[in-house]
Amino acid sequence: MPTFGFNNESLTRGGFDVDVFDLGGGEKIRGIWKAYMADVHGCAFVVDSSDDSRLDECADVFARTLRDPHLSGKPIVVFANKQDAPGAKSAEEVAVALGLTTLRNERHRVVACTALRKEGKEGAAGDAGVDDGMRWMLEKVGEDWDELNLRVTAEAEAARAKEEELKKERIKRGEEARRERLEQERLEQERLEQERLEQERLEQERVEEGKRVEEGERVE
């Protein structure tokens, strides 16, 4: 099933304790992806290989994802999913659609798969393509673990510090906006009060003028 929103799973795989952040691919939720890029050691990008109408969109999103500096040099596995669907593109065709010249290099690998969970006597069994892609990514992470983990730790701390600074700035802007709003409300109340007093003064003058006219008429 497609991911709507966000899921998080922890598992043990190939000697690794793995935290998986499963992020929805809908247009409205893609904005949160960047919040996780600094924290990850690798990335899995899932493509619906049976939906020709969205391959151009996938290529655009994939290209923008690759431009994130926090992903630079990290292993990226592309799952050409739904191979069981009629007319599904092969891994080679998906690679071409995404603008990749090869199925595999030091940084990325495109893997055909059908991500269905099948229940058997021994429990859930994953698709061989999914296993292959995840194993490759974890092996790549393991090969560069010392350097990669130091980088992830530093970049994650820097990203959190930046987010904290942005949070403080948002709070400050919110407080300034609140002060400005309160000042505007105060000035508006003063203006209304001045108008009320002016109306009362004019009304009093009209009343007094009426009295003078009335007294003048009685004298005559």
Secondary structure, DSSP 8 states (H G I E B T S, - for coil): ----SEEEEEEEETTEEEEEEEE--STTTGGGTHHHHTT-S-EEEEEETT-GGGHHHHHHHHHHHHT-GGGTTS-EEEEEE-TTSTT---HHHHHHHTT-SSSB-SSEEEEE-----EEETTEEE--HHHHHHHHHHHHHHHHTHHHHHHHHHHHHHHHHHHHHHHHHHHHHHHHHHHHHHHHHHHHHHHHHHHHHHHHHHHHHHHHHHHHHHHHHHHH-
